[in-house]
Amino acid sequence: MDQISSDSGWRGSPEVWLEAACEALLESGVEAVKILPLAKRLGLSRTSFYWFFKDREELLSALVARWRDKNTGNLVRQTEAYAESLTEAMLNVFDCWLNTDLFDSQFEFAVRSWALQAPEILAEVRKADQTRIEALTRMFIRFGYEETVADVHARATYMVQIGYISMQSAEDIAVRMKRIPEYIAIYTGQMPQKRELDRFFARHGYRPG
């Protein structure tokens, strides 16, 4: 809930400060996530920050929690979503790569860049990688793959996408959509059915030309 002060006006809210911190992280890296610059960005007093966070470290921890809950949490949920076939299950996962409400690639890149200079963040990234790969592995096992084979397919699926993010690859949406059936075939060994692709394209507002 927003906090109001009779003598100094609006102080913001935890979410307002966290959103500003996230924007600063994406724009300029973790060094930009500092209390005074955030206060100026929001047009609030520096002391307002302390109504919601003990210090900068607590704010940074909240940023990591937001990244973990969004990117890892949603990816895991997508691997567990209902699907009649492995190819449909993989298309559920691919929703993450096209819907920023499910998985924010810019946020992912920013946190991975942060991890290069902070061992504790690197540990968080490695934990997230393991959790995501394990979720993908379980998805393959659910459709009959032996555990070792499932693990290899999961790693191939995941590491290609992290490569996209790390390289900041920018594909035209039409080009990417045309490639998706072949990616699915490579990752699963099966070509997705037309009805599966039609549903996938429809939920992303894409019409094959």
NORMO-V706826 format. One record per run of one state. SS is the DSSP state (helix for helix, strand for strand, loop for the rest). FROM is the first residue (numbers start at 1). TO is the last residue. If there is no record, write none. Layout:
BEGIN
SS_FROM_TO / SS_FROM_TO
END
This chain:
BEGIN
loop_1_3 / strand_4_5 / loop_6_8 / strand_9_10 / loop_11_13 / helix_14_28 / loop_29_29 / helix_30_32 / loop_33_34 / helix_35_42 / loop_43_45 / helix_46_51 / loop_52_55 / helix_56_80 / loop_81_85 / helix_86_98 / loop_99_104 / helix_105_115 / loop_116_118 / helix_119_142 / loop_143_146 / helix_147_166 / loop_167_172 / helix_173_188 / loop_189_193 / helix_194_203 / loop_204_209
END
